[in-house]
Amino acid sequence: MAPITANLRTAASYARTGNVALAQIETDEAVARWKRLAPLPADRPAELSEFLDGGRERLTMITGALERGDTVAAGRDLLALRQAFHALRRHAGFYDLGDCIFEIAPAMEALRVAAIRYGEQPAPANAEETVAAASAFRDRLVRCNEWANGEIAAQGEFRRLIDGAIASSSEIAHAAMAGDGPLVHRYLIELQSFAQLLDFRYG
């Protein structure tokens, strides 16, 4: 499954940026690799059978969406398939850095919503919401940093991304408390980039 999840992760990134052709290449590879999972034992757990059948159907939907040029639908189905795989791993008791990185997306979305609301109306309550969301996002990042094995933790790319995201999550909170809306927006854009790059590389 590791090569397939890499295909799905990369396809999602390409779909998000509108690069249909490259997203199709990654999806086609995922489809080909998925077919190789068919010879798994007939007495495999029901959860695994449901996942494999559902994934096959979802990949067909993703392929169709990309053929239509509908990157929004493709991205939605790619996310759903990745979520299903993540849930299957959690059910089986597996968890690693990739799972942790995948789980930062909801925290990033909560921060995005809070920061945008603050930008539209920089009231004290909205500033507090932004600070709380930034703190929750930072906690997730710190947890992922702890999940990185020695080899990954020492990589310059990983250090740049994870340390940069942790630092910026603190800075966006300070900017919100200082009432600096433009700076909050700048750090939000920066954090979204960090989150996307972490997912693309280590998710």
C-alpha positions as CSV (number, residue, x, y, z in Angstrom):
1,M,0.0,0.0,0.0
2,A,2.9,2.4,0.6
3,P,3.4,3.1,-3.2
4,I,-0.3,3.5,-3.7
5,T,-0.7,6.0,-0.8
6,A,2.3,8.0,-2.4
7,N,0.4,8.0,-5.7
8,L,-2.8,9.2,-4.0
9,R,-0.9,11.9,-2.0
10,T,0.8,13.2,-5.1
11,A,-2.3,13.0,-7.3
12,A,-4.2,15.1,-4.7
13,S,-1.4,17.7,-4.8
14,Y,-1.6,17.9,-8.6
15,A,-5.4,18.1,-8.6
16,R,-5.3,20.9,-6.0
17,T,-3.0,22.9,-8.3
18,G,-5.0,22.1,-11.5
19,N,-2.3,19.9,-13.1
20,V,-4.7,17.3,-14.5
21,A,-2.2,15.4,-16.7
22,L,0.2,14.7,-13.8
23,A,-2.7,13.8,-11.5
24,Q,-3.9,11.3,-14.1
25,I,-0.4,9.7,-14.3
26,E,-0.4,9.2,-10.5
27,T,-4.0,7.9,-10.5
28,D,-3.3,5.5,-13.3
29,E,-0.3,4.1,-11.3
30,A,-2.5,3.8,-8.2
31,V,-5.2,1.9,-10.2
32,A,-2.5,-0.5,-11.6
33,R,-1.1,-1.2,-8.2
34,W,-4.5,-1.6,-6.7
35,K,-5.2,-4.5,-9.1
36,R,-2.2,-6.3,-7.7
37,L,-3.9,-6.4,-4.3
38,A,-6.5,-8.8,-5.7
39,P,-4.6,-12.1,-4.8
40,L,-4.8,-11.3,-1.1
41,P,-6.1,-14.3,1.0
42,A,-9.8,-15.0,0.6
43,D,-10.2,-15.2,4.4
44,R,-8.9,-11.6,4.8
45,P,-10.8,-9.5,7.4
46,A,-14.1,-8.0,6.3
47,E,-12.9,-4.5,6.9
48,L,-10.1,-5.0,4.4
49,S,-12.4,-6.4,1.8
50,E,-14.7,-3.5,2.2
51,F,-11.8,-1.1,1.9
52,L,-10.4,-2.8,-1.3
53,D,-13.9,-2.8,-3.0
54,G,-14.7,0.7,-2.0
55,G,-11.2,1.9,-3.0
56,R,-11.6,0.4,-6.4
57,E,-14.9,2.2,-6.9
58,R,-13.5,5.4,-5.6
59,L,-10.5,5.2,-8.0
60,T,-12.9,4.8,-10.9
61,M,-14.7,7.9,-9.8
62,I,-11.4,9.8,-9.5
63,T,-10.3,8.7,-13.0
64,G,-13.7,9.9,-14.4
65,A,-13.5,13.2,-12.7
66,L,-10.0,13.9,-14.0
67,E,-11.0,12.9,-17.5
68,R,-13.8,15.6,-17.3
69,G,-11.3,18.0,-15.9
70,D,-13.2,18.3,-12.6
71,T,-10.3,18.7,-10.2
72,V,-12.6,19.6,-7.3
73,A,-14.5,16.3,-7.5
74,A,-11.2,14.4,-8.0
75,G,-9.7,16.1,-5.0
76,R,-12.7,15.3,-2.9
77,D,-12.6,11.6,-3.8
78,L,-8.9,11.4,-3.3
79,L,-9.3,12.8,0.2
80,A,-12.1,10.4,0.9
81,L,-9.9,7.4,-0.2
82,R,-7.0,8.6,1.8
83,Q,-9.2,9.0,4.9
84,A,-10.5,5.5,4.4
85,F,-7.0,4.1,4.3
86,H,-6.0,6.2,7.4
87,A,-9.1,4.8,9.3
88,L,-8.2,1.2,8.3
89,R,-4.7,1.7,9.6
90,R,-5.9,3.1,12.9
91,H,-8.4,0.2,13.2
92,A,-5.5,-2.2,12.7
93,G,-3.3,-0.5,15.3
94,F,-0.9,1.1,12.9
95,Y,0.3,4.7,13.3
96,D,3.4,6.5,12.0
97,L,4.6,10.0,10.9
98,G,2.5,9.8,7.7
99,D,-0.6,9.3,9.7
100,C,0.3,12.2,12.0
101,I,0.9,14.5,9.1
102,F,-2.4,13.5,7.5
103,E,-4.2,14.4,10.7
104,I,-3.0,18.0,10.7
105,A,-5.4,18.9,7.9
106,P,-8.5,19.5,10.1
107,A,-6.4,21.6,12.5
108,M,-5.1,23.7,9.5
109,E,-8.7,24.1,8.3
110,A,-9.9,25.3,11.7
111,L,-7.0,27.8,11.8
112,R,-7.8,29.0,8.2
113,V,-11.5,29.6,9.1
114,A,-10.6,31.4,12.3
115,A,-7.9,33.6,10.7
116,I,-10.3,34.6,7.8
117,R,-13.0,35.4,10.3
118,Y,-10.5,37.5,12.2
119,G,-9.4,39.3,9.0
120,E,-13.0,40.2,8.3
121,Q,-13.7,41.3,11.8
122,P,-10.7,41.8,14.1
123,A,-12.8,41.6,17.3
124,P,-11.2,40.3,20.6
125,A,-13.3,37.1,20.4
126,N,-12.1,36.4,16.9
127,A,-8.5,37.1,18.0
128,E,-8.9,34.6,20.8
129,E,-10.4,32.0,18.4
130,T,-7.4,32.5,16.1
131,V,-4.9,32.1,19.0
132,A,-6.6,28.9,20.2
133,A,-6.7,27.4,16.6
134,A,-3.0,28.3,16.1
135,S,-2.1,26.7,19.5
136,A,-4.0,23.5,18.5
137,F,-2.3,23.4,15.1
138,R,1.1,23.9,16.8
139,D,0.4,21.1,19.2
140,R,-0.3,18.8,16.2
141,L,3.0,19.8,14.5
142,V,5.0,19.2,17.7
143,R,3.4,15.8,18.0
144,C,4.4,14.9,14.4
145,N,7.9,16.1,15.0
146,E,8.1,13.6,17.9
147,W,6.8,10.8,15.6
148,A,9.6,11.3,13.0
149,N,12.3,8.7,13.2
150,G,16.0,9.7,13.5
151,E,16.6,9.6,9.8
152,I,13.7,11.8,8.8
153,A,14.1,14.1,11.8
154,A,17.7,14.9,10.7
155,Q,16.7,15.7,7.1
156,G,17.1,19.4,6.2
157,E,13.9,19.4,4.3
158,F,11.9,18.0,7.2
159,R,13.5,20.4,9.6
160,R,12.8,23.4,7.4
161,L,9.1,22.5,7.0
162,I,8.3,21.3,10.5
163,D,10.3,24.0,12.4
164,G,9.1,26.7,10.0
165,A,5.4,25.6,10.5
166,I,5.9,25.5,14.3
167,A,7.4,28.9,14.4
168,S,4.8,30.5,12.1
169,S,2.0,29.0,14.2
170,S,3.3,30.9,17.2
171,E,3.8,34.0,15.1
172,I,0.2,34.0,13.8
173,A,-1.0,33.9,17.3
174,H,1.2,36.9,18.3
175,A,0.0,38.8,15.3
176,A,-3.7,38.2,16.2
177,M,-3.1,39.3,19.8
178,A,-1.4,42.4,18.4
179,G,-4.3,43.2,16.2
180,D,-2.3,43.0,13.0
181,G,-4.7,41.6,10.4
182,P,-2.4,41.8,7.4
183,L,0.3,39.9,9.3
184,V,-2.2,37.3,10.3
185,H,-3.1,36.8,6.7
186,R,0.6,36.6,5.7
187,Y,1.3,33.9,8.2
188,L,-1.9,32.0,7.2
189,I,-0.7,31.8,3.6
190,E,2.7,30.6,4.9
191,L,1.2,28.0,7.1
192,Q,-1.0,26.6,4.4
193,S,2.1,26.2,2.2
194,F,3.9,24.4,5.0
195,A,1.0,22.1,5.6
196,Q,0.6,21.2,1.9
197,L,4.4,20.6,1.5
198,L,4.5,18.4,4.6
199,D,1.6,16.4,3.3
200,F,3.1,16.1,-0.2
201,R,6.4,15.0,1.2
202,Y,5.7,13.0,4.3
203,G,1.9,12.5,4.5
